[in-house]
């Protein structure tokens, strides 16, 4: 029973080590294969991130309570100015 646990631990450790080595190796290979400069790559990543954020913001519904409060405050301000109190 104890031998099975040791083998399982070794298998898990080898898997994690292999994954990390592959991840690092893939990252290095990707850096050498990039067809553009670092600044262009950073700009492209930034633009892609901005697009993703805009898409998420358009999909996620806004807070109806906050919108209602803002509308109420705006109406109160308009009414105050109409009455000459503001």
PDB file of N, CA, C and O in Angstrom:
ATOM      1  N   UNK A   1       0.814  -1.182   0.000  1.00  0.00           N
ATOM      2  CA  UNK A   1       0.000   0.000   0.000  1.00  0.00           C
ATOM      3  C   UNK A   1       0.865   1.257   0.000  1.00  0.00           C
ATOM      4  O   UNK A   1       0.562   2.219  -0.705  1.00  0.00           O
ATOM      5  N   UNK A   2       1.929   1.253   0.777  1.00  0.00           N
ATOM      6  CA  UNK A   2       2.813   2.403   0.856  1.00  0.00           C
ATOM      7  C   UNK A   2       3.563   2.612  -0.462  1.00  0.00           C
ATOM      8  O   UNK A   2       3.854   3.750  -0.828  1.00  0.00           O
ATOM      9  N   UNK A   3       3.874   1.544  -1.168  1.00  0.00           N
ATOM     10  CA  UNK A   3       4.558   1.646  -2.455  1.00  0.00           C
ATOM     11  C   UNK A   3       3.679   2.348  -3.474  1.00  0.00           C
ATOM     12  O   UNK A   3       4.179   3.118  -4.294  1.00  0.00           O
ATOM     13  N   UNK A   4       2.374   2.095  -3.436  1.00  0.00           N
ATOM     14  CA  UNK A   4       1.443   2.754  -4.355  1.00  0.00           C
ATOM     15  C   UNK A   4       1.419   4.263  -4.111  1.00  0.00           C
ATOM     16  O   UNK A   4       1.350   5.048  -5.057  1.00  0.00           O
ATOM     17  N   UNK A   5       1.477   4.662  -2.846  1.00  0.00           N
ATOM     18  CA  UNK A   5       1.463   6.093  -2.525  1.00  0.00           C
ATOM     19  C   UNK A   5       2.735   6.764  -3.020  1.00  0.00           C
ATOM     20  O   UNK A   5       2.685   7.879  -3.541  1.00  0.00           O
ATOM     21  N   UNK A   6       3.864   6.106  -2.866  1.00  0.00           N
ATOM     22  CA  UNK A   6       5.138   6.671  -3.315  1.00  0.00           C
ATOM     23  C   UNK A   6       5.135   6.807  -4.836  1.00  0.00           C
ATOM     24  O   UNK A   6       5.552   7.836  -5.366  1.00  0.00           O
ATOM     25  N   UNK A   7       4.669   5.780  -5.537  1.00  0.00           N
ATOM     26  CA  UNK A   7       4.617   5.843  -6.996  1.00  0.00           C
ATOM     27  C   UNK A   7       3.662   6.933  -7.454  1.00  0.00           C
ATOM     28  O   UNK A   7       3.951   7.636  -8.423  1.00  0.00           O
ATOM     29  N   UNK A   8       2.537   7.087  -6.779  1.00  0.00           N
ATOM     30  CA  UNK A   8       1.571   8.126  -7.138  1.00  0.00           C
ATOM     31  C   UNK A   8       2.175   9.512  -6.937  1.00  0.00           C
ATOM     32  O   UNK A   8       1.980  10.402  -7.765  1.00  0.00           O
ATOM     33  N   UNK A   9       2.915   9.698  -5.829  1.00  0.00           N
ATOM     34  CA  UNK A   9       3.568  10.968  -5.556  1.00  0.00           C
ATOM     35  C   UNK A   9       4.622  11.265  -6.607  1.00  0.00           C
ATOM     36  O   UNK A   9       4.735  12.400  -7.070  1.00  0.00           O
ATOM     37  N   UNK A  10       5.396  10.257  -6.989  1.00  0.00           N
ATOM     38  CA  UNK A  10       6.406  10.446  -8.017  1.00  0.00           C
ATOM     39  C   UNK A  10       5.771  10.773  -9.359  1.00  0.00           C
ATOM     40  O   UNK A  10       6.263  11.639 -10.082  1.00  0.00           O
ATOM     41  N   UNK A  11       4.684  10.092  -9.701  1.00  0.00           N
ATOM     42  CA  UNK A  11       4.006  10.370 -10.962  1.00  0.00           C
ATOM     43  C   UNK A  11       3.481  11.804 -10.989  1.00  0.00           C
ATOM     44  O   UNK A  11       3.598  12.484 -12.008  1.00  0.00           O
ATOM     45  N   UNK A  12       2.908  12.267  -9.886  1.00  0.00           N
ATOM     46  CA  UNK A  12       2.384  13.624  -9.816  1.00  0.00           C
ATOM     47  C   UNK A  12       3.513  14.635  -9.923  1.00  0.00           C
ATOM     48  O   UNK A  12       3.396  15.631 -10.638  1.00  0.00           O
ATOM     49  N   UNK A  13       4.596  14.385  -9.221  1.00  0.00           N
ATOM     50  CA  UNK A  13       5.747  15.280  -9.263  1.00  0.00           C
ATOM     51  C   UNK A  13       6.359  15.360 -10.641  1.00  0.00           C
ATOM     52  O   UNK A  13       6.720  16.444 -11.099  1.00  0.00           O
ATOM     53  N   UNK A  14       6.483  14.220 -11.310  1.00  0.00           N
ATOM     54  CA  UNK A  14       7.039  14.192 -12.664  1.00  0.00           C
ATOM     55  C   UNK A  14       6.119  14.931 -13.636  1.00  0.00           C
ATOM     56  O   UNK A  14       6.588  15.630 -14.534  1.00  0.00           O
ATOM     57  N   UNK A  15       4.819  14.772 -13.453  1.00  0.00           N
ATOM     58  CA  UNK A  15       3.873  15.459 -14.323  1.00  0.00           C
ATOM     59  C   UNK A  15       4.006  16.974 -14.180  1.00  0.00           C
ATOM     60  O   UNK A  15       4.073  17.697 -15.174  1.00  0.00           O
ATOM     61  N   UNK A  16       4.045  17.445 -12.935  1.00  0.00           N
ATOM     62  CA  UNK A  16       4.151  18.887 -12.697  1.00  0.00           C
ATOM     63  C   UNK A  16       5.472  19.418 -13.241  1.00  0.00           C
ATOM     64  O   UNK A  16       5.496  20.479 -13.866  1.00  0.00           O
ATOM     65  N   UNK A  17       6.571  18.699 -13.014  1.00  0.00           N
ATOM     66  CA  UNK A  17       7.872  19.131 -13.522  1.00  0.00           C
ATOM     67  C   UNK A  17       7.859  19.180 -15.051  1.00  0.00           C
ATOM     68  O   UNK A  17       8.354  20.141 -15.642  1.00  0.00           O
ATOM     69  N   UNK A  18       7.305  18.167 -15.689  1.00  0.00           N
ATOM     70  CA  UNK A  18       7.226  18.149 -17.140  1.00  0.00           C
ATOM     71  C   UNK A  18       6.364  19.273 -17.686  1.00  0.00           C
ATOM     72  O   UNK A  18       6.685  19.872 -18.712  1.00  0.00           O
ATOM     73  N   UNK A  19       5.266  19.557 -16.994  1.00  0.00           N
ATOM     74  CA  UNK A  19       4.385  20.642 -17.408  1.00  0.00           C
ATOM     75  C   UNK A  19       5.113  21.977 -17.349  1.00  0.00           C
ATOM     76  O   UNK A  19       5.028  22.778 -18.280  1.00  0.00           O
ATOM     77  N   UNK A  20       5.832  22.218 -16.250  1.00  0.00           N
ATOM     78  CA  UNK A  20       6.554  23.481 -16.094  1.00  0.00           C
ATOM     79  C   UNK A  20       7.670  23.625 -17.128  1.00  0.00           C
ATOM     80  O   UNK A  20       7.854  24.704 -17.693  1.00  0.00           O
ATOM     81  N   UNK A  21       8.408  22.559 -17.377  1.00  0.00           N
ATOM     82  CA  UNK A  21       9.470  22.607 -18.387  1.00  0.00           C
ATOM     83  C   UNK A  21       8.871  22.888 -19.763  1.00  0.00           C
ATOM     84  O   UNK A  21       9.410  23.692 -20.524  1.00  0.00           O
ATOM     85  N   UNK A  22       7.771  22.235 -20.078  1.00  0.00           N
ATOM     86  CA  UNK A  22       7.112  22.471 -21.361  1.00  0.00           C
ATOM     87  C   UNK A  22       6.580  23.885 -21.481  1.00  0.00           C
ATOM     88  O   UNK A  22       6.661  24.491 -22.550  1.00  0.00           O
ATOM     89  N   UNK A  23       6.036  24.418 -20.394  1.00  0.00           N
ATOM     90  CA  UNK A  23       5.514  25.776 -20.389  1.00  0.00           C
ATOM     91  C   UNK A  23       6.627  26.790 -20.639  1.00  0.00           C
ATOM     92  O   UNK A  23       6.471  27.711 -21.440  1.00  0.00           O
ATOM     93  N   UNK A  24       7.732  26.615 -19.957  1.00  0.00           N
ATOM     94  CA  UNK A  24       8.869  27.524 -20.127  1.00  0.00           C
ATOM     95  C   UNK A  24       9.448  27.393 -21.530  1.00  0.00           C
ATOM     96  O   UNK A  24       9.737  28.395 -22.184  1.00  0.00           O
ATOM     97  N   UNK A  25       9.615  26.171 -21.985  1.00  0.00           N
ATOM     98  CA  UNK A  25      10.145  25.955 -23.335  1.00  0.00           C
ATOM     99  C   UNK A  25       9.233  26.536 -24.402  1.00  0.00           C
ATOM    100  O   UNK A  25       9.715  27.134 -25.364  1.00  0.00           O
ATOM    101  N   UNK A  26       7.937  26.372 -24.250  1.00  0.00           N
ATOM    102  CA  UNK A  26       6.991  26.936 -25.204  1.00  0.00           C
ATOM    103  C   UNK A  26       7.021  28.450 -25.204  1.00  0.00           C
ATOM    104  O   UNK A  26       6.918  29.075 -26.259  1.00  0.00           O
ATOM    105  N   UNK A  27       7.160  29.045 -24.033  1.00  0.00           N
ATOM    106  CA  UNK A  27       7.247  30.504 -23.949  1.00  0.00           C
ATOM    107  C   UNK A  27       8.486  31.039 -24.645  1.00  0.00           C
ATOM    108  O   UNK A  27       8.420  32.043 -25.355  1.00  0.00           O
ATOM    109  N   UNK A  28       9.609  30.375 -24.446  1.00  0.00           N
ATOM    110  CA  UNK A  28      10.852  30.793 -25.101  1.00  0.00           C
ATOM    111  C   UNK A  28      10.732  30.634 -26.611  1.00  0.00           C
ATOM    112  O   UNK A  28      11.137  31.523 -27.361  1.00  0.00           O
ATOM    113  N   UNK A  29      10.183  29.520 -27.062  1.00  0.00           N
ATOM    114  CA  UNK A  29      10.012  29.305 -28.499  1.00  0.00           C
ATOM    115  C   UNK A  29       9.079  30.352 -29.095  1.00  0.00           C
ATOM    116  O   UNK A  29       9.315  30.824 -30.207  1.00  0.00           O
ATOM    117  N   UNK A  30       8.038  30.716 -28.382  1.00  0.00           N
ATOM    118  CA  UNK A  30       7.099  31.727 -28.872  1.00  0.00           C
ATOM    119  C   UNK A  30       7.779  33.088 -29.014  1.00  0.00           C
ATOM    120  O   UNK A  30       7.499  33.830 -29.955  1.00  0.00           O
ATOM    121  N   UNK A  31       8.669  33.411 -28.082  1.00  0.00           N
ATOM    122  CA  UNK A  31       9.374  34.695 -28.170  1.00  0.00           C
ATOM    123  C   UNK A  31      10.242  34.773 -29.421  1.00  0.00           C
ATOM    124  O   UNK A  31      10.371  35.841 -30.018  1.00  0.00           O
ATOM    125  N   UNK A  32      10.828  33.666 -29.818  1.00  0.00           N
ATOM    126  CA  UNK A  32      11.679  33.667 -31.009  1.00  0.00           C
ATOM    127  C   UNK A  32      10.875  33.641 -32.308  1.00  0.00           C
ATOM    128  O   UNK A  32      11.390  34.024 -33.358  1.00  0.00           O
ATOM    129  N   UNK A  33       9.640  33.202 -32.250  1.00  0.00           N
ATOM    130  CA  UNK A  33       8.831  33.086 -33.457  1.00  0.00           C
ATOM    131  C   UNK A  33       7.924  34.295 -33.698  1.00  0.00           C
ATOM    132  O   UNK A  33       7.228  34.336 -34.713  1.00  0.00           O
ATOM    133  N   UNK A  34       7.911  35.280 -32.793  1.00  0.00           N
ATOM    134  CA  UNK A  34       7.040  36.437 -32.938  1.00  0.00           C
ATOM    135  C   UNK A  34       7.520  37.285 -34.120  1.00  0.00           C
ATOM    136  O   UNK A  34       8.693  37.655 -34.180  1.00  0.00           O
ATOM    137  N   UNK A  35       6.611  37.595 -35.069  1.00  0.00           N
ATOM    138  CA  UNK A  35       7.026  38.321 -36.272  1.00  0.00           C
ATOM    139  C   UNK A  35       7.044  39.841 -36.115  1.00  0.00           C
ATOM    140  O   UNK A  35       7.256  40.546 -37.102  1.00  0.00           O
ATOM    141  N   UNK A  36       6.833  40.361 -34.924  1.00  0.00           N
ATOM    142  CA  UNK A  36       6.804  41.809 -34.739  1.00  0.00           C
ATOM    143  C   UNK A  36       7.596  42.197 -33.502  1.00  0.00           C
ATOM    144  O   UNK A  36       8.017  41.345 -32.720  1.00  0.00           O
ATOM    145  N   UNK A  37       7.791  43.505 -33.338  1.00  0.00           N
ATOM    146  CA  UNK A  37       8.598  43.971 -32.213  1.00  0.00           C
ATOM    147  C   UNK A  37       7.818  43.840 -30.903  1.00  0.00           C
ATOM    148  O   UNK A  37       6.608  43.611 -30.903  1.00  0.00           O
ATOM    149  N   UNK A  38       8.524  43.988 -29.812  1.00  0.00           N
ATOM    150  CA  UNK A  38       7.897  43.888 -28.497  1.00  0.00           C
ATOM    151  C   UNK A  38       6.870  44.979 -28.259  1.00  0.00           C
ATOM    152  O   UNK A  38       5.823  44.735 -27.660  1.00  0.00           O
ATOM    153  N   UNK A  39       7.170  46.190 -28.731  1.00  0.00           N
ATOM    154  CA  UNK A  39       6.240  47.300 -28.538  1.00  0.00           C
ATOM    155  C   UNK A  39       4.938  47.041 -29.307  1.00  0.00           C
ATOM    156  O   UNK A  39       3.851  47.290 -28.785  1.00  0.00           O
ATOM    157  N   UNK A  40       5.045  46.548 -30.531  1.00  0.00           N
ATOM    158  CA  UNK A  40       3.847  46.240 -31.308  1.00  0.00           C
ATOM    159  C   UNK A  40       3.044  45.118 -30.642  1.00  0.00           C
ATOM    160  O   UNK A  40       1.813  45.156 -30.625  1.00  0.00           O
ATOM    161  N   UNK A  41       3.740  44.131 -30.098  1.00  0.00           N
ATOM    162  CA  UNK A  41       3.059  43.035 -29.428  1.00  0.00           C
ATOM    163  C   UNK A  41       2.320  43.537 -28.192  1.00  0.00           C
ATOM    164  O   UNK A  41       1.179  43.142 -27.951  1.00  0.00           O
ATOM    165  N   UNK A  42       2.965  44.411 -27.399  1.00  0.00           N
ATOM    166  CA  UNK A  42       2.319  44.970 -26.220  1.00  0.00           C
ATOM    167  C   UNK A  42       1.090  45.791 -26.595  1.00  0.00           C
ATOM    168  O   UNK A  42       0.065  45.726 -25.917  1.00  0.00           O
ATOM    169  N   UNK A  43       1.197  46.573 -27.686  1.00  0.00           N
ATOM    170  CA  UNK A  43       0.052  47.358 -28.134  1.00  0.00           C
ATOM    171  C   UNK A  43      -1.092  46.450 -28.574  1.00  0.00           C
ATOM    172  O   UNK A  43      -2.258  46.723 -28.290  1.00  0.00           O
ATOM    173  N   UNK A  44      -0.750  45.376 -29.263  1.00  0.00           N
ATOM    174  CA  UNK A  44      -1.775  44.432 -29.716  1.00  0.00           C
ATOM    175  C   UNK A  44      -2.453  43.754 -28.527  1.00  0.00           C
ATOM    176  O   UNK A  44      -3.674  43.597 -28.518  1.00  0.00           O
ATOM    177  N   UNK A  45      -1.674  43.355 -27.532  1.00  0.00           N
ATOM    178  CA  UNK A  45      -2.235  42.723 -26.342  1.00  0.00           C
ATOM    179  C   UNK A  45      -3.122  43.723 -25.595  1.00  0.00           C
ATOM    180  O   UNK A  45      -4.201  43.361 -25.126  1.00  0.00           O
ATOM    181  N   UNK A  46      -2.677  44.971 -25.482  1.00  0.00           N
ATOM    182  CA  UNK A  46      -3.463  46.001 -24.807  1.00  0.00           C
ATOM    183  C   UNK A  46      -4.782  46.247 -25.537  1.00  0.00           C
ATOM    184  O   UNK A  46      -5.830  46.356 -24.901  1.00  0.00           O
ATOM    185  N   UNK A  47      -4.736  46.334 -26.864  1.00  0.00           N
ATOM    186  CA  UNK A  47      -5.961  46.558 -27.641  1.00  0.00           C
ATOM    187  C   UNK A  47      -6.918  45.379 -27.494  1.00  0.00           C
ATOM    188  O   UNK A  47      -8.129  45.563 -27.364  1.00  0.00           O
ATOM    189  N   UNK A  48      -6.369  44.172 -27.515  1.00  0.00           N
ATOM    190  CA  UNK A  48      -7.209  42.991 -27.344  1.00  0.00           C
ATOM    191  C   UNK A  48      -7.846  42.987 -25.964  1.00  0.00           C
ATOM    192  O   UNK A  48      -9.026  42.664 -25.829  1.00  0.00           O
ATOM    193  N   UNK A  49      -7.084  43.341 -24.943  1.00  0.00           N
ATOM    194  CA  UNK A  49      -7.622  43.422 -23.584  1.00  0.00           C
ATOM    195  C   UNK A  49      -8.725  44.456 -23.480  1.00  0.00           C
ATOM    196  O   UNK A  49      -9.749  44.210 -22.842  1.00  0.00           O
ATOM    197  N   UNK A  50      -8.526  45.621 -24.106  1.00  0.00           N
ATOM    198  CA  UNK A  50      -9.560  46.661 -24.088  1.00  0.00           C
ATOM    199  C   UNK A  50     -10.833  46.174 -24.775  1.00  0.00           C
ATOM    200  O   UNK A  50     -11.938  46.430 -24.297  1.00  0.00           O
ATOM    201  N   UNK A  51     -10.675  45.469 -25.901  1.00  0.00           N
ATOM    202  CA  UNK A  51     -11.845  44.942 -26.610  1.00  0.00           C
ATOM    203  C   UNK A  51     -12.599  43.937 -25.746  1.00  0.00           C
ATOM    204  O   UNK A  51     -13.829  43.945 -25.708  1.00  0.00           O
ATOM    205  N   UNK A  52     -11.870  43.084 -25.063  1.00  0.00           N
ATOM    206  CA  UNK A  52     -12.511  42.080 -24.207  1.00  0.00           C
ATOM    207  C   UNK A  52     -13.262  42.764 -23.070  1.00  0.00           C
ATOM    208  O   UNK A  52     -14.386  42.379 -22.748  1.00  0.00           O
ATOM    209  N   UNK A  53     -12.646  43.777 -22.461  1.00  0.00           N
ATOM    210  CA  UNK A  53     -13.298  44.499 -21.365  1.00  0.00           C
ATOM    211  C   UNK A  53     -14.568  45.178 -21.870  1.00  0.00           C
ATOM    212  O   UNK A  53     -15.599  45.136 -21.199  1.00  0.00           O
ATOM    213  N   UNK A  54     -14.505  45.801 -23.041  1.00  0.00           N
ATOM    214  CA  UNK A  54     -15.696  46.455 -23.598  1.00  0.00           C
ATOM    215  C   UNK A  54     -16.813  45.453 -23.869  1.00  0.00           C
ATOM    216  O   UNK A  54     -17.983  45.738 -23.611  1.00  0.00           O
ATOM    217  N   UNK A  55     -16.457  44.290 -24.384  1.00  0.00           N
ATOM    218  CA  UNK A  55     -17.461  43.259 -24.649  1.00  0.00           C
ATOM    219  C   UNK A  55     -18.088  42.772 -23.345  1.00  0.00           C
ATOM    220  O   UNK A  55     -19.302  42.584 -23.276  1.00  0.00           O
ATOM    221  N   UNK A  56     -17.285  42.568 -22.326  1.00  0.00           N
ATOM    222  CA  UNK A  56     -17.807  42.110 -21.032  1.00  0.00           C
ATOM    223  C   UNK A  56     -18.729  43.164 -20.434  1.00  0.00           C
ATOM    224  O   UNK A  56     -19.796  42.838 -19.914  1.00  0.00           O
ATOM    225  N   UNK A  57     -18.315  44.437 -20.508  1.00  0.00           N
ATOM    226  CA  UNK A  57     -19.142  45.503 -19.951  1.00  0.00           C
ATOM    227  C   UNK A  57     -20.469  45.627 -20.692  1.00  0.00           C
ATOM    228  O   UNK A  57     -21.482  45.971 -20.083  1.00  0.00           O
ATOM    229  N   UNK A  58     -20.481  45.350 -21.997  1.00  0.00           N
ATOM    230  CA  UNK A  58     -21.730  45.455 -22.749  1.00  0.00           C
ATOM    231  C   UNK A  58     -22.659  44.277 -22.456  1.00  0.00           C
ATOM    232  O   UNK A  58     -23.875  44.399 -22.602  1.00  0.00           O
ATOM    233  N   UNK A  59     -22.104  43.153 -22.051  1.00  0.00           N
ATOM    234  CA  UNK A  59     -22.917  41.972 -21.771  1.00  0.00           C
ATOM    235  C   UNK A  59     -23.442  41.980 -20.342  1.00  0.00           C
ATOM    236  O   UNK A  59     -24.586  41.598 -20.095  1.00  0.00           O
ATOM    237  N   UNK A  60     -22.618  42.407 -19.411  1.00  0.00           N
ATOM    238  CA  UNK A  60     -23.000  42.394 -17.998  1.00  0.00           C
ATOM    239  C   UNK A  60     -24.040  43.484 -17.757  1.00  0.00           C
ATOM    240  O   UNK A  60     -23.799  44.647 -18.080  1.00  0.00           O
ATOM    241  N   UNK A  61     -25.185  43.126 -17.200  1.00  0.00           N
ATOM    242  CA  UNK A  61     -26.211  44.144 -16.961  1.00  0.00           C
ATOM    243  C   UNK A  61     -25.753  45.145 -15.904  1.00  0.00           C
ATOM    244  O   UNK A  61     -25.046  44.798 -14.959  1.00  0.00           O
ATOM    245  N   UNK A  62     -26.173  46.388 -16.089  1.00  0.00           N
ATOM    246  CA  UNK A  62     -25.803  47.411 -15.117  1.00  0.00           C
ATOM    247  C   UNK A  62     -26.683  47.278 -13.878  1.00  0.00           C
ATOM    248  O   UNK A  62     -27.667  46.538 -13.871  1.00  0.00           O
ATOM    249  N   UNK A  63     -26.317  47.990 -12.860  1.00  0.00           N
ATOM    250  CA  UNK A  63     -27.020  47.924 -11.575  1.00  0.00           C
ATOM    251  C   UNK A  63     -28.291  48.774 -11.649  1.00  0.00           C
ATOM    252  O   UNK A  63     -28.198  50.000 -11.713  1.00  0.00           O
ATOM    253  N   UNK A  64     -29.471  48.156 -11.641  1.00  0.00           N
ATOM    254  CA  UNK A  64     -30.705  48.932 -11.767  1.00  0.00           C
ATOM    255  C   UNK A  64     -30.969  49.842 -10.565  1.00  0.00           C
ATOM    256  O   UNK A  64     -31.607  50.885 -10.713  1.00  0.00           O
ATOM    257  N   UNK A  65     -30.496  49.469  -9.398  1.00  0.00           N
ATOM    258  CA  UNK A  65     -30.700  50.296  -8.206  1.00  0.00           C
ATOM    259  C   UNK A  65     -29.888  51.581  -8.325  1.00  0.00           C
ATOM    260  O   UNK A  65     -30.392  52.668  -8.042  1.00  0.00           O
ATOM    261  N   UNK A  66     -28.635  51.456  -8.743  1.00  0.00           N
ATOM    262  CA  UNK A  66     -27.784  52.635  -8.895  1.00  0.00           C
ATOM    263  C   UNK A  66     -28.341  53.560  -9.981  1.00  0.00           C
ATOM    264  O   UNK A  66     -28.309  54.782  -9.835  1.00  0.00           O
ATOM    265  N   UNK A  67     -28.855  52.973 -11.075  1.00  0.00           N
ATOM    266  CA  UNK A  67     -29.447  53.792 -12.134  1.00  0.00           C
ATOM    267  C   UNK A  67     -30.680  54.527 -11.618  1.00  0.00           C
ATOM    268  O   UNK A  67     -30.876  55.705 -11.919  1.00  0.00           O
ATOM    269  N   UNK A  68     -31.508  53.834 -10.844  1.00  0.00           N
ATOM    270  CA  UNK A  68     -32.701  54.464 -10.283  1.00  0.00           C
ATOM    271  C   UNK A  68     -32.360  55.609  -9.345  1.00  0.00           C
ATOM    272  O   UNK A  68     -33.006  56.657  -9.374  1.00  0.00           O
ATOM    273  N   UNK A  69     -31.348  55.409  -8.515  1.00  0.00           N
ATOM    274  CA  UNK A  69     -30.918  56.472  -7.602  1.00  0.00           C
ATOM    275  C   UNK A  69     -30.404  57.675  -8.382  1.00  0.00           C
ATOM    276  O   UNK A  69     -30.726  58.815  -8.046  1.00  0.00           O
ATOM    277  N   UNK A  70     -29.610  57.432  -9.417  1.00  0.00           N
ATOM    278  CA  UNK A  70     -29.072  58.525 -10.222  1.00  0.00           C
ATOM    279  C   UNK A  70     -30.194  59.295 -10.907  1.00  0.00           C
ATOM    280  O   UNK A  70     -30.166  60.525 -10.951  1.00  0.00           O
ATOM    281  N   UNK A  71     -31.176  58.582 -11.439  1.00  0.00           N
ATOM    282  CA  UNK A  71     -32.315  59.248 -12.081  1.00  0.00           C
ATOM    283  C   UNK A  71     -33.114  60.065 -11.058  1.00  0.00           C
ATOM    284  O   UNK A  71     -33.543  61.181 -11.353  1.00  0.00           O
ATOM    285  N   UNK A  72     -33.310  59.517  -9.873  1.00  0.00           N
ATOM    286  CA  UNK A  72     -34.028  60.238  -8.827  1.00  0.00           C
ATOM    287  C   UNK A  72     -33.307  61.501  -8.390  1.00  0.00           C
ATOM    288  O   UNK A  72     -33.935  62.539  -8.186  1.00  0.00           O
ATOM    289  N   UNK A  73     -31.996  61.418  -8.246  1.00  0.00           N
ATOM    290  CA  UNK A  73     -31.213  62.588  -7.866  1.00  0.00           C
ATOM    291  C   UNK A  73     -31.276  63.657  -8.946  1.00  0.00           C
ATOM    292  O   UNK A  73     -31.402  64.845  -8.651  1.00  0.00           O
ATOM    293  N   UNK A  74     -31.186  63.222 -10.206  1.00  0.00           N
ATOM    294  CA  UNK A  74     -31.260  64.180 -11.305  1.00  0.00           C
ATOM    295  C   UNK A  74     -32.622  64.861 -11.338  1.00  0.00           C
ATOM    296  O   UNK A  74     -32.708  66.066 -11.574  1.00  0.00           O
ATOM    297  N   UNK A  75     -33.680  64.102 -11.103  1.00  0.00           N
ATOM    298  CA  UNK A  75     -35.031  64.681 -11.081  1.00  0.00           C
ATOM    299  C   UNK A  75     -35.172  65.661  -9.917  1.00  0.00           C
ATOM    300  O   UNK A  75     -35.790  66.714 -10.070  1.00  0.00           O
ATOM    301  N   UNK A  76     -34.612  65.330  -8.772  1.00  0.00           N
ATOM    302  CA  UNK A  76     -34.681  66.221  -7.616  1.00  0.00           C
ATOM    303  C   UNK A  76     -33.938  67.525  -7.897  1.00  0.00           C
ATOM    304  O   UNK A  76     -34.415  68.599  -7.529  1.00  0.00           O
ATOM    305  N   UNK A  77     -32.778  67.443  -8.546  1.00  0.00           N
ATOM    306  CA  UNK A  77     -32.021  68.646  -8.888  1.00  0.00           C
ATOM    307  C   UNK A  77     -32.796  69.526  -9.869  1.00  0.00           C
ATOM    308  O   UNK A  77     -32.835  70.748  -9.731  1.00  0.00           O
ATOM    309  N   UNK A  78     -33.418  68.872 -10.873  1.00  0.00           N
ATOM    310  CA  UNK A  78     -34.213  69.636 -11.840  1.00  0.00           C
ATOM    311  C   UNK A  78     -35.367  70.351 -11.139  1.00  0.00           C
ATOM    312  O   UNK A  78     -35.646  71.514 -11.430  1.00  0.00           O
ATOM    313  N   UNK A  79     -36.025  69.670 -10.232  1.00  0.00           N
ATOM    314  CA  UNK A  79     -37.167  70.252  -9.524  1.00  0.00           C
ATOM    315  C   UNK A  79     -36.717  71.407  -8.632  1.00  0.00           C
ATOM    316  O   UNK A  79     -37.405  72.422  -8.528  1.00  0.00           O
ATOM    317  N   UNK A  80     -35.558  71.247  -7.988  1.00  0.00           N
ATOM    318  CA  UNK A  80     -35.020  72.332  -7.144  1.00  0.00           C
ATOM    319  C   UNK A  80     -34.738  73.568  -7.990  1.00  0.00           C
ATOM    320  O   UNK A  80     -35.047  74.690  -7.587  1.00  0.00           O
ATOM    321  N   UNK A  81     -34.149  73.356  -9.166  1.00  0.00           N
ATOM    322  CA  UNK A  81     -33.837  74.515 -10.016  1.00  0.00           C
ATOM    323  C   UNK A  81     -35.118  75.143 -10.552  1.00  0.00           C
ATOM    324  O   UNK A  81     -35.172  76.360 -10.728  1.00  0.00           O
ATOM    325  N   UNK A  82     -36.156  74.340 -10.818  1.00  0.00           N
ATOM    326  CA  UNK A  82     -37.429  74.885 -11.268  1.00  0.00           C
ATOM    327  C   UNK A  82     -38.073  75.748 -10.194  1.00  0.00           C
ATOM    328  O   UNK A  82     -38.688  76.771 -10.498  1.00  0.00           O
ATOM    329  N   UNK A  83     -37.933  75.339  -8.949  1.00  0.00           N
ATOM    330  CA  UNK A  83     -38.512  76.082  -7.832  1.00  0.00           C
ATOM    331  C   UNK A  83     -37.634  77.247  -7.373  1.00  0.00           C
ATOM    332  O   UNK A  83     -38.040  78.061  -6.544  1.00  0.00           O
ATOM    333  N   UNK A  84     -36.422  77.309  -7.931  1.00  0.00           N
ATOM    334  CA  UNK A  84     -35.502  78.374  -7.563  1.00  0.00           C
ATOM    335  C   UNK A  84     -34.814  78.131  -6.240  1.00  0.00           C
ATOM    336  O   UNK A  84     -34.336  79.075  -5.611  1.00  0.00           O
ATOM    337  N   UNK A  85     -34.753  76.883  -5.804  1.00  0.00           N
ATOM    338  CA  UNK A  85     -34.122  76.554  -4.531  1.00  0.00           C
ATOM    339  C   UNK A  85     -32.665  76.120  -4.691  1.00  0.00           C
ATOM    340  O   UNK A  85     -31.916  76.080  -3.715  1.00  0.00           O
ATOM    341  N   UNK A  86     -32.278  75.805  -5.888  1.00  0.00           N
ATOM    342  CA  UNK A  86     -30.940  75.234  -6.096  1.00  0.00           C
ATOM    343  C   UNK A  86     -29.962  76.215  -6.502  1.00  0.00           C
ATOM    344  O   UNK A  86     -28.798  75.876  -6.712  1.00  0.00           O
TER     345      UNK A  86
END
